[in-house]
Every structure is written in C-alpha cells, then in structure tokens.
C-alpha cells in the first residue's frame, strides 16, 4: 500500500530535502509531548491498591533488573513466563505500566486516524467517532465478546472489518455524484446511531454479569485492567498504520487542495482516498480493540496539533504521533484520580472535554465543514 500511495503523487524535486518541513514548533511539540507522556506515566504508576510512595514506584519503573533484562522484554513483547523481579517491580511492570503503554498506542492511533479522516473528507469535523467507524468497530468487538467469545484473539481484524463496513455505509449514503463534507458528517451521524443501537441490543444476549461489565467498558472506553496482552494485540497494527500514514502525508496535502487540483497533478483521487481511509480505519480499529470507544479524541487532537504546527500533513501527522499519546495518558490519569478510588472510564473524560470543543468548532465556522 505504501508503494501505491507513493506512486500517486509527483516526485519531490532534487533540491527538496526530507527534513525541510521540520521546524522549531514541531520539535517543541514533540519534546513537550514526550515529557508530558513520561511524567503522566510516572504519576499513573504511583497509584493503585498496593500502596507505595512516589519514590518507590519510580524506582521500580527504572529498576535495572527489569529495564536491562532481555527476558523481561521478551515477556512484555512476546509473552511467555513472567521473569523474576521484586514485588514492587512486579506490580509496576506487570500491572501498572501496561496501562500507560496501551494508552500511548490508543492515543497515537486515534489522533492519526482523525487527522487522516479530516483530510480525506476535507472536513474539520470528521473523526472515527463522527463518521461511524468507531461505532462499527465497537459493534463487532462487542458481538465477539458477547456471542463469539472464541474469536477474541482476532479482535483487531474483526474491529477493522466492522469499521470498514461502517465507513463504506457512510460513503455510500453520502454519495450523490460525489460527496460533500456536510453529507459525510450527516451520514456518519446516521450510521453511528444505528450501530450504537445495535451495541445496546447486544446486552440482551449477555448471559452473565462479567460479560455485561466488559461490554460497558468497551462502550464507554476504558483502560482499566489492560495488560501486556492488549499491548501486543495493538502494537503491530499501530506500527503499520502509523508508517503508512506518514508515507501518505504528501497525498493528504494534495487532497486538501481539492479533487480537481489533485487530479491535475496526476493523482487518482478516489483510489488514494480509499487507501488512506483504510489506513485510518486500521488505526482506529487497533485502538478500539484494546481500549473501547473513546469518543471525540480523534476530533480534538488533530486540531490541537494543527494550531501548533500548521496544516502541512507531514508536520501534522508527526505531531499527532507524539501529542496523541501525551493527551491520552493525561486523560487517563485524570480518569484514574478524578474520583479516586473509583476509576472513571477515560472515554467519559474525553467526551466531557471533546463535546464542548466540538460545539466550539461548529460555532466558529461561518461555513461549517470544509477545511
């Protein structure tokens, strides 16, 4: 796919270097995001049922017997037997740290997915949530958990399938000799409502309380209880989606110029649009398969990054790769500590923040939709 995307745009001039688009605002955003992610992660691992001080928790994070142990990393990344470590390191690395790493992957995926959808549809209100992709992927995940639990190892694939079906429905509903930003959003709202209703209907087929609680966690978007298994599920799809997105950054810039301009420059617009939509669906599905439906995140983060680094998608996507994890970790820390010891789902926090921001975008636009 990366080769096809690369072939759809004019070659770069020989005088243009790869790093010409890197500027101080992007470097500052990436550095600040890394710092926030690290600090947020350290705060996250400092709280839990097993009491330990901040210093003790942080020492466990940087325990050389874990950090420099290849057997430990083999377990984290590939599974197997838990290596020997002291009690505090075991609690921090086997229970608390996976939550931080999964938050990083989920934030990265949703931010990149939202940025791609906003370019593909030329609509600043587009996101996996608004376009129905999140609800479609969430429905297949819930269907798997409630009805076909034996297929749980294939959750990322099934989530991607559900997201793809939802997006194709949105596109077909919005198509009328072409699409428009407003029609895509309205079609997305319709598909989102349908799949959300189907999700609720699945509760009637749940045969035990544990399944119902798991289903609720998926619908609200929660990182509670995630472990290294969830990290391993999402890691490969995340890496593939991010690399393909970065490879398609120049194509996304051309799409923002409009279909006629992009076509005149040699781009096969519909093919590129669907390929890039597939990348966005893969990214969103990877996040949903491990963290559930986290609303508005894919809408808000690209705008926050755009305000900092501008609209060039080479900078924007790199900014999303760094800012997405930072904001997700911070949101999860807020969800963890807001009503401590009760843990609020992170989807509630992103919804409380993202909802008003969505309204702000609507009020700000003289002509709602296009970017």
C-alpha distance (Angstrom), angle and dihedral (degrees) to the residues before:
residue distance angle dihedral
X1 . . .
X2 3.79 . .
X3 3.80 89.6 .
X4 3.79 91.8 51.6
X5 3.78 91.8 48.7
X6 3.79 91.5 49.4
X7 3.80 91.3 50.2
X8 3.78 93.2 54.9
X9 3.79 97.0 69.8
X10 3.78 134.2 60.8
X11 3.82 114.8 -92.3
X12 3.79 118.3 -99.0
X13 3.76 116.4 -103.6
X14 3.78 115.6 -102.2
X15 3.78 90.4 -114.9
X16 3.78 94.2 56.6
X17 3.76 112.8 94.5
X18 3.78 125.3 -155.7
X19 3.81 93.7 -116.7
X20 3.80 98.0 46.7
X21 3.80 90.2 101.6
X22 3.83 94.5 52.6
X23 3.80 109.5 101.1
X24 3.79 138.5 169.3
X25 3.81 94.0 -93.0
X26 3.81 91.5 56.8
X27 3.81 92.9 46.3
X28 3.81 90.7 48.6
X29 3.81 91.8 48.4
X30 3.81 92.8 49.4
X31 3.80 93.8 45.6
X32 3.79 92.6 46.6
X33 3.80 91.6 47.0
X34 3.80 92.2 51.7
X35 3.82 90.2 50.1
X36 3.81 91.7 49.1
X37 3.79 91.7 47.3
X38 3.81 92.4 51.2
X39 3.81 94.2 45.5
X40 3.80 92.1 44.8
X41 3.79 90.4 49.2
X42 3.79 91.6 50.9
X43 3.80 90.3 51.1
X44 3.80 90.6 47.6
X45 3.81 95.1 53.5
X46 3.81 91.4 48.1
X47 3.81 94.0 71.2
X48 3.78 130.7 65.5
X49 3.78 146.6 102.5
X50 3.81 90.8 -71.2
X51 3.79 105.6 71.1
X52 3.80 118.8 -131.7
X53 3.78 134.0 148.9
X54 3.79 123.6 -107.6
X55 3.80 90.3 -106.0
X56 3.81 92.6 51.0
X57 3.80 92.1 48.3
X58 3.79 93.3 48.1
X59 3.80 91.8 47.3
X60 3.80 87.9 53.8
X61 3.82 90.2 51.5
X62 3.80 91.8 54.0
X63 3.80 95.4 37.0
X64 3.84 103.9 144.3
X65 3.81 90.4 -149.7
X66 3.81 86.5 66.6
X67 3.81 104.8 28.0
X68 3.82 93.3 49.0
X69 3.80 95.9 36.9
X70 3.84 111.9 105.4
X71 3.81 90.4 -164.4
X72 3.80 90.1 58.3
X73 3.80 92.6 51.7
X74 3.78 90.7 45.9
X75 3.80 87.8 56.8
X76 3.81 93.4 45.3
X77 3.80 94.7 49.2
X78 3.79 103.7 29.9
X79 3.82 106.6 19.8
X80 3.77 129.1 -128.8
X81 3.78 130.3 119.2
X82 3.80 121.1 -3.0
X83 3.83 108.8 -111.8
X84 3.78 121.0 -127.3
X85 3.80 116.0 -87.2
X86 3.79 137.3 146.0
X87 3.78 120.6 -83.0
X88 3.80 97.5 -100.1
X89 3.81 93.4 47.0
X90 3.80 90.0 47.6
X91 3.81 91.8 53.6
X92 3.80 94.5 44.1
X93 3.81 98.2 43.1
X94 3.79 100.2 34.9
X95 3.82 99.9 38.8
X96 3.80 112.5 17.0
X97 3.81 106.4 30.7
X98 3.83 95.2 55.3
X99 3.79 88.3 61.6
X100 3.80 90.1 57.3
X101 3.81 93.6 47.0
X102 3.81 92.9 47.5
X103 3.81 89.2 49.3
X104 3.81 88.4 53.5
X105 3.81 92.0 52.6
X106 3.81 94.1 44.1
X107 3.80 93.2 48.1
X108 3.80 92.0 47.8
X109 3.81 93.0 49.0
X110 3.79 97.5 46.7
X111 3.81 93.7 45.3
X112 3.82 93.1 50.0
X113 3.80 92.1 43.5
X114 3.80 92.5 51.5
X115 3.80 92.4 48.2
X116 3.81 91.7 51.8
X117 3.80 94.0 48.2
X118 3.81 90.7 50.3
X119 3.80 90.3 55.9
X120 3.80 97.1 40.2
X121 3.80 91.7 52.4
X122 3.83 94.9 31.8
X123 3.78 85.1 -131.8
X124 3.79 123.6 126.3
X125 3.82 90.7 -158.4
X126 3.81 92.7 59.8
X127 3.81 121.8 111.5
X128 3.81 137.6 142.9
X129 3.82 87.9 -94.0
X130 3.80 97.3 48.4
X131 3.82 94.4 43.4
X132 3.80 93.0 52.7
X133 3.81 95.7 -113.3
X134 3.81 92.4 116.5
X135 3.79 93.8 50.4
X136 3.82 92.2 45.5
X137 3.79 92.3 50.2
X138 3.79 90.7 42.7
X139 3.80 91.3 52.7
X140 3.80 92.9 54.9
X141 3.81 90.6 46.7
X142 3.80 91.5 51.4
X143 3.81 91.2 44.2
X144 3.79 88.6 54.2
X145 3.81 93.8 47.8
X146 3.80 95.4 46.0
X147 3.82 104.2 34.1
X148 3.81 109.8 12.8
X149 3.81 102.9 32.9
X150 3.83 91.6 155.7
X151 3.82 88.2 69.6
X152 3.82 93.3 59.6
X153 3.85 93.3 112.6
X154 3.82 88.0 63.8
X155 3.82 95.6 53.6
X156 3.84 96.1 122.5
X157 3.83 91.6 52.2
X158 3.81 92.6 45.4
X159 3.80 91.9 46.0
X160 3.82 90.3 51.4
X161 3.81 89.4 49.7
X162 3.80 92.0 51.9
X163 3.80 92.2 46.5
X164 3.80 91.0 49.2
X165 3.80 92.8 50.8
X166 3.80 90.9 49.1
X167 3.80 93.1 50.0
X168 3.81 92.6 47.3
X169 3.80 88.5 52.3
X170 3.79 90.5 50.5
X171 3.79 91.7 48.6
X172 3.79 94.0 47.3
X173 3.82 92.4 48.6
X174 3.81 91.8 48.1
X175 3.81 94.6 45.0
X176 3.79 115.7 105.3
X177 3.76 106.8 148.8
X178 3.79 84.6 -41.2
X179 3.79 134.6 -16.9
X180 3.77 136.6 -91.9
X181 3.81 130.8 -154.7
X182 3.79 93.7 -113.2
X183 3.83 94.0 48.4
X184 3.80 91.2 49.5
X185 3.80 91.9 52.2
X186 3.81 93.0 46.0
X187 3.81 91.2 47.8
X188 3.79 89.0 48.1
X189 3.79 91.1 53.4
X190 3.81 90.4 51.9
X191 3.81 94.6 48.4
X192 3.78 90.9 44.1
X193 3.82 91.0 54.5
X194 3.82 92.2 48.8
X195 3.80 95.0 50.4
X196 3.81 91.7 42.3
X197 3.81 88.8 55.6
X198 3.80 90.7 48.9
X199 3.79 89.4 51.3
X200 3.79 91.6 55.6
X201 3.80 90.6 46.7
X202 3.81 89.6 59.3
X203 3.80 89.8 67.3
X204 3.80 88.7 73.4
X205 3.80 89.0 62.5
X206 3.81 95.8 51.0
X207 3.79 110.2 109.7
X208 3.81 100.9 -166.2
X209 3.79 140.3 35.5
X210 3.80 93.7 -115.9
X211 3.80 91.5 59.4
X212 3.81 90.8 49.0
X213 3.80 91.5 50.9
X214 3.80 91.0 49.1
X215 3.80 90.1 49.3
X216 3.80 92.0 50.6
X217 3.80 89.7 50.5
X218 3.82 90.2 54.1
X219 3.79 93.8 48.5
X220 3.81 94.6 48.8
X221 3.79 95.9 39.3
X222 3.77 113.9 -116.8
X223 3.79 138.3 178.7
X224 3.78 93.8 -167.1
X225 3.77 112.4 127.3
X226 3.81 97.8 7.0
X227 3.79 116.4 146.5
X228 3.77 142.8 179.1
X229 3.80 89.9 -69.3
X230 3.81 90.2 64.9
X231 3.80 90.3 46.1
X232 3.79 90.7 53.5
X233 3.82 90.7 48.2
X234 3.80 93.5 54.3
X235 3.82 101.9 33.2
X236 3.82 100.1 81.0
X237 3.85 97.4 42.1
X238 3.80 88.7 47.3
X239 3.80 93.1 51.6
X240 3.82 92.3 47.2
X241 3.81 93.9 46.6
X242 3.82 94.4 47.2
X243 3.81 93.7 48.1
X244 3.82 92.1 48.3
X245 3.80 90.8 46.9
X246 3.80 92.1 52.3
X247 3.81 89.4 47.1
X248 3.81 89.4 54.2
X249 3.82 97.0 47.1
X250 3.81 94.9 107.6
X251 3.81 90.9 48.9
X252 3.79 89.1 53.3
X253 3.79 89.5 52.9
X254 3.79 89.7 53.1
X255 3.81 92.2 49.1
X256 3.80 89.0 56.9
X257 3.81 88.6 60.8
X258 3.81 90.7 64.1
X259 3.78 134.6 -99.5
X260 3.81 97.1 -82.8
X261 3.80 93.8 50.7
X262 3.79 92.6 45.2
X263 3.81 91.4 48.5
X264 3.80 91.6 49.2
X265 3.80 88.3 55.4
X266 3.79 91.1 56.3
X267 3.79 101.5 -96.4
X268 3.79 121.2 142.0
X269 3.76 91.9 -137.4
X270 3.79 101.8 -166.8
X271 3.80 93.9 46.2
X272 3.80 93.1 49.1
X273 3.80 91.6 44.5
X274 3.80 92.1 54.7
X275 3.80 94.0 43.3
X276 3.78 91.8 51.5
X277 3.81 90.7 44.3
X278 3.80 87.0 55.1
X279 3.80 89.5 54.3
X280 3.81 90.6 50.3
X281 3.80 91.3 48.6
X282 3.82 91.1 50.3
X283 3.81 90.9 51.0
X284 3.80 94.3 47.3
X285 3.80 92.1 45.1
X286 3.80 92.4 51.9
X287 3.81 89.7 55.6
X288 3.81 94.4 44.1
X289 3.81 92.9 49.0
X290 3.81 91.4 62.8
X291 3.81 105.6 23.4
X292 3.81 106.1 27.6
X293 3.78 126.2 -132.8
X294 3.81 108.6 -22.6
X295 3.77 104.1 -176.0
X296 3.82 127.9 -142.7
X297 3.81 95.3 1.7
X298 3.80 93.1 108.7
X299 3.81 89.1 49.3
X300 3.80 99.4 48.7
X301 3.81 104.9 39.6
X302 3.84 98.3 58.4
X303 3.81 89.0 52.5
X304 3.79 92.5 49.8
X305 3.81 89.5 50.8
X306 3.82 92.7 43.6
X307 3.79 90.8 55.7
X308 3.81 88.8 54.9
X309 3.81 105.9 39.8
X310 3.80 104.1 18.2
X311 3.80 132.7 -119.0
X312 3.82 100.7 -60.7
X313 3.79 102.3 119.3
X314 3.80 93.0 -146.0
X315 3.80 88.1 65.4
X316 3.79 95.3 31.2
X317 3.81 95.8 56.8
X318 3.79 93.2 45.3
X319 3.80 88.6 49.3
X320 3.81 90.4 50.6
X321 3.81 90.8 50.8
X322 3.82 88.8 59.4
X323 3.81 103.5 29.5
X324 3.82 95.0 46.3
X325 3.82 94.3 63.0
X326 3.80 92.1 43.3
X327 3.80 94.1 52.9
X328 3.81 93.2 42.5
X329 3.81 92.6 51.4
X330 3.81 90.2 48.1
X331 3.82 91.3 48.2
X332 3.80 90.5 49.4
X333 3.80 91.3 49.8
X334 3.80 87.8 52.0
X335 3.79 90.2 48.8
X336 3.80 90.0 49.7
X337 3.80 97.2 47.9
X338 3.83 104.3 30.0
X339 3.80 95.0 88.5
X340 3.80 99.4 10.2
X341 3.04 124.8 -147.5
X342 3.85 86.5 25.7
X343 3.80 110.1 71.3
X344 3.81 116.5 -139.7
X345 3.84 115.5 -150.2
X346 3.79 110.5 -103.4
X347 3.82 88.9 -128.6
X348 3.80 88.6 66.0
X349 3.81 90.9 55.4
X350 3.81 94.1 47.7
X351 3.81 90.1 46.0
X352 3.81 93.1 51.6
X353 3.80 89.8 51.2
X354 3.81 98.8 34.5
X355 3.81 97.1 48.0
X356 3.81 95.8 62.1
X357 3.81 89.9 42.2
X358 3.80 89.9 53.8
X359 3.81 89.5 53.0
X360 3.80 89.7 47.6
X361 3.81 90.5 55.6
X362 3.80 91.0 50.0
X363 3.80 92.4 49.9
X364 3.79 93.2 45.9
X365 3.79 96.6 54.7
X366 3.80 118.9 85.9
X367 3.81 88.0 -166.3
X368 3.78 106.9 27.8
X369 3.76 118.3 -136.1
X370 3.76 119.5 21.0
X371 3.77 127.3 92.2
